[in-house]
Amino acid sequence: MTIESVAASGGAWRLPALVAEIPRFIRAVLQSRRAETELNALSDHFLKDIGVDRSDISELVKREITRDSLLNTGWPRRR
């Protein structure tokens, strides 16, 4: 299938759009690393006060960054 046939069938060549999204993905990765580092620096007592287990930090950060990233791009949220 050629690019022309994809475009003619209603599909769009998405490579330029994907390349344009690279800086946003890099920012999301850096933001998640920073958030995870900051949360891991908190005391166990403080984490307990905010309702977070130290073992859950990585998953919580990943979920929030992914949710924010998808909502900002117009992707539908999973239900």
PyMOL Python script that loads the backbone (N, CA, C, O; Angstrom):
from pymol import cmd

cmd.read_pdbstr("""\
ATOM      1  N   MET A   1       0.854  -1.175   0.000  1.00  0.00           N
ATOM      2  CA  MET A   1       0.000   0.000   0.000  1.00  0.00           C
ATOM      3  C   MET A   1       0.900   1.237   0.000  1.00  0.00           C
ATOM      4  O   MET A   1       1.817   1.340   0.815  1.00  0.00           O
ATOM      5  N   THR A   2       0.646   2.146  -0.885  1.00  0.00           N
ATOM      6  CA  THR A   2       1.456   3.347  -0.989  1.00  0.00           C
ATOM      7  C   THR A   2       0.855   4.471  -0.168  1.00  0.00           C
ATOM      8  O   THR A   2      -0.288   4.395   0.283  1.00  0.00           O
ATOM      9  N   ILE A   3       1.640   5.503   0.015  1.00  0.00           N
ATOM     10  CA  ILE A   3       1.151   6.665   0.758  1.00  0.00           C
ATOM     11  C   ILE A   3      -0.049   7.275   0.051  1.00  0.00           C
ATOM     12  O   ILE A   3      -1.010   7.697   0.694  1.00  0.00           O
ATOM     13  N   GLU A   4       0.010   7.318  -1.264  1.00  0.00           N
ATOM     14  CA  GLU A   4      -1.094   7.902  -2.022  1.00  0.00           C
ATOM     15  C   GLU A   4      -2.385   7.115  -1.813  1.00  0.00           C
ATOM     16  O   GLU A   4      -3.459   7.704  -1.691  1.00  0.00           O
ATOM     17  N   SER A   5      -2.284   5.779  -1.772  1.00  0.00           N
ATOM     18  CA  SER A   5      -3.495   4.984  -1.582  1.00  0.00           C
ATOM     19  C   SER A   5      -4.045   5.130  -0.173  1.00  0.00           C
ATOM     20  O   SER A   5      -5.258   5.080   0.029  1.00  0.00           O
ATOM     21  N   VAL A   6      -3.165   5.310   0.797  1.00  0.00           N
ATOM     22  CA  VAL A   6      -3.626   5.543   2.172  1.00  0.00           C
ATOM     23  C   VAL A   6      -4.346   6.883   2.248  1.00  0.00           C
ATOM     24  O   VAL A   6      -5.418   6.987   2.843  1.00  0.00           O
ATOM     25  N   ALA A   7      -3.753   7.903   1.643  1.00  0.00           N
ATOM     26  CA  ALA A   7      -4.375   9.229   1.650  1.00  0.00           C
ATOM     27  C   ALA A   7      -5.697   9.208   0.894  1.00  0.00           C
ATOM     28  O   ALA A   7      -6.659   9.846   1.320  1.00  0.00           O
ATOM     29  N   ALA A   8      -5.760   8.480  -0.226  1.00  0.00           N
ATOM     30  CA  ALA A   8      -6.987   8.415  -1.010  1.00  0.00           C
ATOM     31  C   ALA A   8      -8.089   7.661  -0.279  1.00  0.00           C
ATOM     32  O   ALA A   8      -9.273   7.921  -0.495  1.00  0.00           O
ATOM     33  N   SER A   9      -7.703   6.728   0.586  1.00  0.00           N
ATOM     34  CA  SER A   9      -8.712   5.951   1.303  1.00  0.00           C
ATOM     35  C   SER A   9      -9.207   6.658   2.556  1.00  0.00           C
ATOM     36  O   SER A   9      -9.973   6.080   3.327  1.00  0.00           O
ATOM     37  N   GLY A  10      -8.786   7.887   2.769  1.00  0.00           N
ATOM     38  CA  GLY A  10      -9.272   8.642   3.922  1.00  0.00           C
ATOM     39  C   GLY A  10      -8.299   8.657   5.073  1.00  0.00           C
ATOM     40  O   GLY A  10      -8.480   9.438   6.007  1.00  0.00           O
ATOM     41  N   GLY A  11      -7.265   7.821   5.047  1.00  0.00           N
ATOM     42  CA  GLY A  11      -6.256   7.823   6.091  1.00  0.00           C
ATOM     43  C   GLY A  11      -5.283   8.966   5.873  1.00  0.00           C
ATOM     44  O   GLY A  11      -5.200   9.507   4.770  1.00  0.00           O
ATOM     45  N   ALA A  12      -4.562   9.330   6.887  1.00  0.00           N
ATOM     46  CA  ALA A  12      -3.595  10.422   6.756  1.00  0.00           C
ATOM     47  C   ALA A  12      -2.214   9.896   7.110  1.00  0.00           C
ATOM     48  O   ALA A  12      -2.074   9.029   7.973  1.00  0.00           O
ATOM     49  N   TRP A  13      -1.225  10.406   6.460  1.00  0.00           N
ATOM     50  CA  TRP A  13       0.157  10.048   6.774  1.00  0.00           C
ATOM     51  C   TRP A  13       0.503  10.746   8.072  1.00  0.00           C
ATOM     52  O   TRP A  13       0.539  11.976   8.111  1.00  0.00           O
ATOM     53  N   ARG A  14       0.756  10.002   9.133  1.00  0.00           N
ATOM     54  CA  ARG A  14       0.881  10.549  10.470  1.00  0.00           C
ATOM     55  C   ARG A  14       2.312  10.778  10.934  1.00  0.00           C
ATOM     56  O   ARG A  14       2.508  11.257  12.051  1.00  0.00           O
ATOM     57  N   LEU A  15       3.310  10.462  10.134  1.00  0.00           N
ATOM     58  CA  LEU A  15       4.689  10.599  10.594  1.00  0.00           C
ATOM     59  C   LEU A  15       5.018  12.018  11.038  1.00  0.00           C
ATOM     60  O   LEU A  15       5.594  12.177  12.114  1.00  0.00           O
ATOM     61  N   PRO A  16       4.687  13.059  10.276  1.00  0.00           N
ATOM     62  CA  PRO A  16       4.992  14.416  10.758  1.00  0.00           C
ATOM     63  C   PRO A  16       4.310  14.734  12.092  1.00  0.00           C
ATOM     64  O   PRO A  16       4.895  15.399  12.948  1.00  0.00           O
ATOM     65  N   ALA A  17       3.092  14.267  12.263  1.00  0.00           N
ATOM     66  CA  ALA A  17       2.383  14.505  13.520  1.00  0.00           C
ATOM     67  C   ALA A  17       3.063  13.769  14.675  1.00  0.00           C
ATOM     68  O   ALA A  17       3.163  14.298  15.781  1.00  0.00           O
ATOM     69  N   LEU A  18       3.525  12.554  14.413  1.00  0.00           N
ATOM     70  CA  LEU A  18       4.216  11.796  15.452  1.00  0.00           C
ATOM     71  C   LEU A  18       5.549  12.435  15.820  1.00  0.00           C
ATOM     72  O   LEU A  18       5.904  12.504  16.996  1.00  0.00           O
ATOM     73  N   VAL A  19       6.273  12.893  14.833  1.00  0.00           N
ATOM     74  CA  VAL A  19       7.554  13.558  15.086  1.00  0.00           C
ATOM     75  C   VAL A  19       7.329  14.838  15.889  1.00  0.00           C
ATOM     76  O   VAL A  19       8.132  15.169  16.761  1.00  0.00           O
ATOM     77  N   ALA A  20       6.261  15.547  15.606  1.00  0.00           N
ATOM     78  CA  ALA A  20       5.953  16.779  16.337  1.00  0.00           C
ATOM     79  C   ALA A  20       5.618  16.504  17.794  1.00  0.00           C
ATOM     80  O   ALA A  20       5.750  17.397  18.632  1.00  0.00           O
ATOM     81  N   GLU A  21       5.187  15.285  18.114  1.00  0.00           N
ATOM     82  CA  GLU A  21       4.821  14.933  19.486  1.00  0.00           C
ATOM     83  C   GLU A  21       6.017  14.512  20.333  1.00  0.00           C
ATOM     84  O   GLU A  21       5.883  14.388  21.550  1.00  0.00           O
ATOM     85  N   ILE A  22       7.170  14.289  19.731  1.00  0.00           N
ATOM     86  CA  ILE A  22       8.341  13.811  20.476  1.00  0.00           C
ATOM     87  C   ILE A  22       8.698  14.719  21.648  1.00  0.00           C
ATOM     88  O   ILE A  22       8.933  14.204  22.741  1.00  0.00           O
ATOM     89  N   PRO A  23       8.754  16.044  21.482  1.00  0.00           N
ATOM     90  CA  PRO A  23       9.078  16.889  22.647  1.00  0.00           C
ATOM     91  C   PRO A  23       8.089  16.728  23.805  1.00  0.00           C
ATOM     92  O   PRO A  23       8.484  16.769  24.970  1.00  0.00           O
ATOM     93  N   ARG A  24       6.808  16.545  23.485  1.00  0.00           N
ATOM     94  CA  ARG A  24       5.810  16.364  24.549  1.00  0.00           C
ATOM     95  C   ARG A  24       6.052  15.060  25.300  1.00  0.00           C
ATOM     96  O   ARG A  24       5.931  15.013  26.524  1.00  0.00           O
ATOM     97  N   PHE A  25       6.392  14.001  24.569  1.00  0.00           N
ATOM     98  CA  PHE A  25       6.674  12.726  25.218  1.00  0.00           C
ATOM     99  C   PHE A  25       7.922  12.808  26.089  1.00  0.00           C
ATOM    100  O   PHE A  25       7.963  12.232  27.177  1.00  0.00           O
ATOM    101  N   ILE A  26       8.929  13.517  25.615  1.00  0.00           N
ATOM    102  CA  ILE A  26      10.154  13.689  26.403  1.00  0.00           C
ATOM    103  C   ILE A  26       9.848  14.458  27.683  1.00  0.00           C
ATOM    104  O   ILE A  26      10.333  14.096  28.755  1.00  0.00           O
ATOM    105  N   ARG A  27       9.040  15.527  27.577  1.00  0.00           N
ATOM    106  CA  ARG A  27       8.654  16.280  28.773  1.00  0.00           C
ATOM    107  C   ARG A  27       7.891  15.401  29.755  1.00  0.00           C
ATOM    108  O   ARG A  27       8.093  15.503  30.965  1.00  0.00           O
ATOM    109  N   ALA A  28       7.020  14.540  29.245  1.00  0.00           N
ATOM    110  CA  ALA A  28       6.250  13.656  30.123  1.00  0.00           C
ATOM    111  C   ALA A  28       7.165  12.688  30.855  1.00  0.00           C
ATOM    112  O   ALA A  28       6.965  12.431  32.042  1.00  0.00           O
ATOM    113  N   VAL A  29       8.160  12.151  30.172  1.00  0.00           N
ATOM    114  CA  VAL A  29       9.107  11.224  30.817  1.00  0.00           C
ATOM    115  C   VAL A  29       9.900  11.951  31.885  1.00  0.00           C
ATOM    116  O   VAL A  29      10.058  11.441  32.995  1.00  0.00           O
ATOM    117  N   LEU A  30      10.403  13.135  31.566  1.00  0.00           N
ATOM    118  CA  LEU A  30      11.166  13.907  32.552  1.00  0.00           C
ATOM    119  C   LEU A  30      10.305  14.300  33.742  1.00  0.00           C
ATOM    120  O   LEU A  30      10.760  14.270  34.885  1.00  0.00           O
ATOM    121  N   GLN A  31       9.062  14.669  33.468  1.00  0.00           N
ATOM    122  CA  GLN A  31       8.144  15.037  34.539  1.00  0.00           C
ATOM    123  C   GLN A  31       7.871  13.836  35.448  1.00  0.00           C
ATOM    124  O   GLN A  31       7.821  13.982  36.669  1.00  0.00           O
ATOM    125  N   SER A  32       7.696  12.663  34.862  1.00  0.00           N
ATOM    126  CA  SER A  32       7.418  11.478  35.682  1.00  0.00           C
ATOM    127  C   SER A  32       8.623  11.109  36.532  1.00  0.00           C
ATOM    128  O   SER A  32       8.465  10.730  37.693  1.00  0.00           O
ATOM    129  N   ARG A  33       9.822  11.214  35.974  1.00  0.00           N
ATOM    130  CA  ARG A  33      11.033  10.917  36.764  1.00  0.00           C
ATOM    131  C   ARG A  33      11.173  11.886  37.927  1.00  0.00           C
ATOM    132  O   ARG A  33      11.510  11.489  39.042  1.00  0.00           O
ATOM    133  N   ARG A  34      10.911  13.169  37.655  1.00  0.00           N
ATOM    134  CA  ARG A  34      11.006  14.187  38.703  1.00  0.00           C
ATOM    135  C   ARG A  34       9.976  13.934  39.800  1.00  0.00           C
ATOM    136  O   ARG A  34      10.293  14.022  40.986  1.00  0.00           O
ATOM    137  N   ALA A  35       8.754  13.623  39.408  1.00  0.00           N
ATOM    138  CA  ALA A  35       7.698  13.371  40.389  1.00  0.00           C
ATOM    139  C   ALA A  35       8.021  12.138  41.227  1.00  0.00           C
ATOM    140  O   ALA A  35       7.820  12.136  42.441  1.00  0.00           O
ATOM    141  N   GLU A  36       8.519  11.099  40.578  1.00  0.00           N
ATOM    142  CA  GLU A  36       8.858   9.879  41.306  1.00  0.00           C
ATOM    143  C   GLU A  36      10.003  10.136  42.290  1.00  0.00           C
ATOM    144  O   GLU A  36       9.981   9.632  43.413  1.00  0.00           O
ATOM    145  N   THR A  37      10.990  10.909  41.878  1.00  0.00           N
ATOM    146  CA  THR A  37      12.108  11.241  42.761  1.00  0.00           C
ATOM    147  C   THR A  37      11.632  12.049  43.960  1.00  0.00           C
ATOM    148  O   THR A  37      12.042  11.793  45.092  1.00  0.00           O
ATOM    149  N   GLU A  38      10.763  13.028  43.707  1.00  0.00           N
ATOM    150  CA  GLU A  38      10.258  13.863  44.801  1.00  0.00           C
ATOM    151  C   GLU A  38       9.423  13.047  45.781  1.00  0.00           C
ATOM    152  O   GLU A  38       9.550  13.221  46.993  1.00  0.00           O
ATOM    153  N   LEU A  39       8.579  12.167  45.275  1.00  0.00           N
ATOM    154  CA  LEU A  39       7.757  11.346  46.164  1.00  0.00           C
ATOM    155  C   LEU A  39       8.604  10.365  46.957  1.00  0.00           C
ATOM    156  O   LEU A  39       8.337  10.128  48.135  1.00  0.00           O
ATOM    157  N   ASN A  40       9.612   9.798  46.332  1.00  0.00           N
ATOM    158  CA  ASN A  40      10.483   8.870  47.052  1.00  0.00           C
ATOM    159  C   ASN A  40      11.309   9.575  48.123  1.00  0.00           C
ATOM    160  O   ASN A  40      11.779   8.930  49.060  1.00  0.00           O
ATOM    161  N   ALA A  41      11.493  10.889  48.000  1.00  0.00           N
ATOM    162  CA  ALA A  41      12.248  11.643  48.996  1.00  0.00           C
ATOM    163  C   ALA A  41      11.416  11.934  50.250  1.00  0.00           C
ATOM    164  O   ALA A  41      11.966  12.306  51.287  1.00  0.00           O
ATOM    165  N   LEU A  42      10.108  11.766  50.156  1.00  0.00           N
ATOM    166  CA  LEU A  42       9.237  12.031  51.307  1.00  0.00           C
ATOM    167  C   LEU A  42       9.364  10.917  52.343  1.00  0.00           C
ATOM    168  O   LEU A  42       9.711   9.780  52.022  1.00  0.00           O
ATOM    169  N   SER A  43       9.078  11.268  53.570  1.00  0.00           N
ATOM    170  CA  SER A  43       9.134  10.269  54.645  1.00  0.00           C
ATOM    171  C   SER A  43       7.948   9.313  54.543  1.00  0.00           C
ATOM    172  O   SER A  43       6.918   9.638  53.953  1.00  0.00           O
ATOM    173  N   ASP A  44       8.116   8.132  55.127  1.00  0.00           N
ATOM    174  CA  ASP A  44       7.027   7.153  55.142  1.00  0.00           C
ATOM    175  C   ASP A  44       5.802   7.710  55.860  1.00  0.00           C
ATOM    176  O   ASP A  44       4.665   7.436  55.474  1.00  0.00           O
ATOM    177  N   HIS A  45       6.044   8.492  56.905  1.00  0.00           N
ATOM    178  CA  HIS A  45       4.940   9.080  57.663  1.00  0.00           C
ATOM    179  C   HIS A  45       4.138  10.044  56.779  1.00  0.00           C
ATOM    180  O   HIS A  45       2.908  10.009  56.780  1.00  0.00           O
ATOM    181  N   PHE A  46       4.826  10.891  56.036  1.00  0.00           N
ATOM    182  CA  PHE A  46       4.142  11.841  55.168  1.00  0.00           C
ATOM    183  C   PHE A  46       3.391  11.120  54.053  1.00  0.00           C
ATOM    184  O   PHE A  46       2.262  11.485  53.725  1.00  0.00           O
ATOM    185  N   LEU A  47       4.012  10.100  53.473  1.00  0.00           N
ATOM    186  CA  LEU A  47       3.336   9.323  52.428  1.00  0.00           C
ATOM    187  C   LEU A  47       2.065   8.677  52.975  1.00  0.00           C
ATOM    188  O   LEU A  47       1.034   8.639  52.303  1.00  0.00           O
ATOM    189  N   LYS A  48       2.156   8.170  54.206  1.00  0.00           N
ATOM    190  CA  LYS A  48       0.974   7.565  54.825  1.00  0.00           C
ATOM    191  C   LYS A  48      -0.123   8.611  55.014  1.00  0.00           C
ATOM    192  O   LYS A  48      -1.305   8.319  54.830  1.00  0.00           O
ATOM    193  N   ASP A  49       0.275   9.830  55.382  1.00  0.00           N
ATOM    194  CA  ASP A  49      -0.705  10.909  55.567  1.00  0.00           C
ATOM    195  C   ASP A  49      -1.448  11.240  54.276  1.00  0.00           C
ATOM    196  O   ASP A  49      -2.630  11.582  54.315  1.00  0.00           O
ATOM    197  N   ILE A  50      -0.775  11.143  53.145  1.00  0.00           N
ATOM    198  CA  ILE A  50      -1.440  11.460  51.882  1.00  0.00           C
ATOM    199  C   ILE A  50      -2.019  10.216  51.218  1.00  0.00           C
ATOM    200  O   ILE A  50      -2.572  10.299  50.122  1.00  0.00           O
ATOM    201  N   GLY A  51      -1.896   9.065  51.874  1.00  0.00           N
ATOM    202  CA  GLY A  51      -2.531   7.847  51.390  1.00  0.00           C
ATOM    203  C   GLY A  51      -1.773   7.119  50.302  1.00  0.00           C
ATOM    204  O   GLY A  51      -2.380   6.491  49.434  1.00  0.00           O
ATOM    205  N   VAL A  52      -0.440   7.196  50.340  1.00  0.00           N
ATOM    206  CA  VAL A  52       0.375   6.562  49.313  1.00  0.00           C
ATOM    207  C   VAL A  52       1.353   5.598  49.967  1.00  0.00           C
ATOM    208  O   VAL A  52       2.032   5.953  50.931  1.00  0.00           O
ATOM    209  N   ASP A  53       1.426   4.383  49.444  1.00  0.00           N
ATOM    210  CA  ASP A  53       2.453   3.433  49.857  1.00  0.00           C
ATOM    211  C   ASP A  53       3.685   3.657  48.996  1.00  0.00           C
ATOM    212  O   ASP A  53       3.564   3.945  47.806  1.00  0.00           O
ATOM    213  N   ARG A  54       4.843   3.531  49.570  1.00  0.00           N
ATOM    214  CA  ARG A  54       6.074   3.724  48.814  1.00  0.00           C
ATOM    215  C   ARG A  54       6.142   2.778  47.612  1.00  0.00           C
ATOM    216  O   ARG A  54       6.665   3.142  46.559  1.00  0.00           O
ATOM    217  N   SER A  55       5.619   1.579  47.773  1.00  0.00           N
ATOM    218  CA  SER A  55       5.656   0.605  46.675  1.00  0.00           C
ATOM    219  C   SER A  55       4.723   0.978  45.521  1.00  0.00           C
ATOM    220  O   SER A  55       4.858   0.443  44.420  1.00  0.00           O
ATOM    221  N   ASP A  56       3.789   1.882  45.762  1.00  0.00           N
ATOM    222  CA  ASP A  56       2.825   2.290  44.725  1.00  0.00           C
ATOM    223  C   ASP A  56       3.242   3.540  43.961  1.00  0.00           C
ATOM    224  O   ASP A  56       2.571   3.923  43.003  1.00  0.00           O
ATOM    225  N   ILE A  57       4.330   4.181  44.362  1.00  0.00           N
ATOM    226  CA  ILE A  57       4.713   5.469  43.780  1.00  0.00           C
ATOM    227  C   ILE A  57       4.904   5.368  42.277  1.00  0.00           C
ATOM    228  O   ILE A  57       4.362   6.184  41.531  1.00  0.00           O
ATOM    229  N   SER A  58       5.651   4.400  41.829  1.00  0.00           N
ATOM    230  CA  SER A  58       5.952   4.280  40.407  1.00  0.00           C
ATOM    231  C   SER A  58       4.679   4.129  39.577  1.00  0.00           C
ATOM    232  O   SER A  58       4.521   4.796  38.555  1.00  0.00           O
ATOM    233  N   GLU A  59       3.791   3.274  40.003  1.00  0.00           N
ATOM    234  CA  GLU A  59       2.549   3.043  39.270  1.00  0.00           C
ATOM    235  C   GLU A  59       1.645   4.281  39.296  1.00  0.00           C
ATOM    236  O   GLU A  59       1.025   4.614  38.286  1.00  0.00           O
ATOM    237  N   LEU A  60       1.569   4.956  40.435  1.00  0.00           N
ATOM    238  CA  LEU A  60       0.745   6.160  40.535  1.00  0.00           C
ATOM    239  C   LEU A  60       1.252   7.264  39.609  1.00  0.00           C
ATOM    240  O   LEU A  60       0.468   7.919  38.923  1.00  0.00           O
ATOM    241  N   VAL A  61       2.553   7.461  39.598  1.00  0.00           N
ATOM    242  CA  VAL A  61       3.131   8.495  38.735  1.00  0.00           C
ATOM    243  C   VAL A  61       2.882   8.149  37.277  1.00  0.00           C
ATOM    244  O   VAL A  61       2.476   9.006  36.492  1.00  0.00           O
ATOM    245  N   LYS A  62       3.122   6.904  36.914  1.00  0.00           N
ATOM    246  CA  LYS A  62       2.912   6.477  35.525  1.00  0.00           C
ATOM    247  C   LYS A  62       1.462   6.693  35.115  1.00  0.00           C
ATOM    248  O   LYS A  62       1.197   7.192  34.021  1.00  0.00           O
ATOM    249  N   ARG A  63       0.533   6.330  35.966  1.00  0.00           N
ATOM    250  CA  ARG A  63      -0.886   6.474  35.654  1.00  0.00           C
ATOM    251  C   ARG A  63      -1.279   7.943  35.482  1.00  0.00           C
ATOM    252  O   ARG A  63      -2.005   8.284  34.549  1.00  0.00           O
ATOM    253  N   GLU A  64      -0.807   8.806  36.372  1.00  0.00           N
ATOM    254  CA  GLU A  64      -1.166  10.225  36.291  1.00  0.00           C
ATOM    255  C   GLU A  64      -0.554  10.903  35.070  1.00  0.00           C
ATOM    256  O   GLU A  64      -1.222  11.685  34.395  1.00  0.00           O
ATOM    257  N   ILE A  65       0.700  10.611  34.786  1.00  0.00           N
ATOM    258  CA  ILE A  65       1.351  11.214  33.628  1.00  0.00           C
ATOM    259  C   ILE A  65       0.658  10.739  32.352  1.00  0.00           C
ATOM    260  O   ILE A  65       0.414  11.539  31.448  1.00  0.00           O
ATOM    261  N   THR A  66       0.345   9.463  32.271  1.00  0.00           N
ATOM    262  CA  THR A  66      -0.344   8.922  31.098  1.00  0.00           C
ATOM    263  C   THR A  66      -1.717   9.546  30.949  1.00  0.00           C
ATOM    264  O   THR A  66      -2.104   9.932  29.846  1.00  0.00           O
ATOM    265  N   ARG A  67      -2.454   9.650  32.034  1.00  0.00           N
ATOM    266  CA  ARG A  67      -3.799  10.236  32.000  1.00  0.00           C
ATOM    267  C   ARG A  67      -3.731  11.677  31.533  1.00  0.00           C
ATOM    268  O   ARG A  67      -4.496  12.084  30.659  1.00  0.00           O
ATOM    269  N   ASP A  68      -2.819  12.455  32.110  1.00  0.00           N
ATOM    270  CA  ASP A  68      -2.691  13.859  31.715  1.00  0.00           C
ATOM    271  C   ASP A  68      -2.281  13.986  30.260  1.00  0.00           C
ATOM    272  O   ASP A  68      -2.795  14.841  29.540  1.00  0.00           O
ATOM    273  N   SER A  69      -1.358  13.139  29.825  1.00  0.00           N
ATOM    274  CA  SER A  69      -0.889  13.204  28.440  1.00  0.00           C
ATOM    275  C   SER A  69      -2.013  12.881  27.473  1.00  0.00           C
ATOM    276  O   SER A  69      -2.171  13.564  26.461  1.00  0.00           O
ATOM    277  N   LEU A  70      -2.789  11.865  27.763  1.00  0.00           N
ATOM    278  CA  LEU A  70      -3.868  11.479  26.864  1.00  0.00           C
ATOM    279  C   LEU A  70      -4.993  12.493  26.859  1.00  0.00           C
ATOM    280  O   LEU A  70      -5.583  12.757  25.811  1.00  0.00           O
ATOM    281  N   LEU A  71      -5.298  13.062  28.004  1.00  0.00           N
ATOM    282  CA  LEU A  71      -6.376  14.040  28.055  1.00  0.00           C
ATOM    283  C   LEU A  71      -5.998  15.311  27.312  1.00  0.00           C
ATOM    284  O   LEU A  71      -6.855  15.961  26.714  1.00  0.00           O
ATOM    285  N   ASN A  72      -4.720  15.670  27.347  1.00  0.00           N
ATOM    286  CA  ASN A  72      -4.283  16.887  26.665  1.00  0.00           C
ATOM    287  C   ASN A  72      -4.209  16.720  25.152  1.00  0.00           C
ATOM    288  O   ASN A  72      -4.135  17.717  24.433  1.00  0.00           O
ATOM    289  N   THR A  73      -4.226  15.488  24.651  1.00  0.00           N
ATOM    290  CA  THR A  73      -4.160  15.279  23.212  1.00  0.00           C
ATOM    291  C   THR A  73      -5.531  14.984  22.613  1.00  0.00           C
ATOM    292  O   THR A  73      -5.651  14.845  21.395  1.00  0.00           O
ATOM    293  N   GLY A  74      -6.551  14.887  23.435  1.00  0.00           N
ATOM    294  CA  GLY A  74      -7.882  14.624  22.920  1.00  0.00           C
ATOM    295  C   GLY A  74      -8.217  13.145  22.820  1.00  0.00           C
ATOM    296  O   GLY A  74      -9.291  12.792  22.333  1.00  0.00           O
ATOM    297  N   TRP A  75      -7.319  12.272  23.271  1.00  0.00           N
ATOM    298  CA  TRP A  75      -7.617  10.842  23.254  1.00  0.00           C
ATOM    299  C   TRP A  75      -8.700  10.555  24.281  1.00  0.00           C
ATOM    300  O   TRP A  75      -8.695  11.152  25.357  1.00  0.00           O
ATOM    301  N   PRO A  76      -9.622   9.661  23.977  1.00  0.00           N
ATOM    302  CA  PRO A  76     -10.671   9.336  24.955  1.00  0.00           C
ATOM    303  C   PRO A  76     -10.086   8.581  26.128  1.00  0.00           C
ATOM    304  O   PRO A  76      -9.167   7.777  25.976  1.00  0.00           O
ATOM    305  N   ARG A  77     -10.630   8.852  27.295  1.00  0.00           N
ATOM    306  CA  ARG A  77     -10.178   8.180  28.493  1.00  0.00           C
ATOM    307  C   ARG A  77     -10.777   6.782  28.547  1.00  0.00           C
ATOM    308  O   ARG A  77     -11.943   6.584  28.206  1.00  0.00           O
ATOM    309  N   ARG A  78      -9.963   5.802  28.984  1.00  0.00           N
ATOM    310  CA  ARG A  78     -10.451   4.432  29.136  1.00  0.00           C
ATOM    311  C   ARG A  78     -11.430   4.387  30.291  1.00  0.00           C
ATOM    312  O   ARG A  78     -11.201   5.010  31.328  1.00  0.00           O
ATOM    313  N   ARG A  79     -12.519   3.652  30.119  1.00  0.00           N
ATOM    314  CA  ARG A  79     -13.539   3.564  31.190  1.00  0.00           C
ATOM    315  C   ARG A  79     -13.525   2.225  31.833  1.00  0.00           C
ATOM    316  O   ARG A  79     -14.309   1.971  32.748  1.00  0.00           O
TER     317      ARG A  79
END
""", "prot")
cmd.dss("prot")
cmd.show_as("cartoon", "prot")
cmd.util.cbc("prot")
cmd.orient("prot")
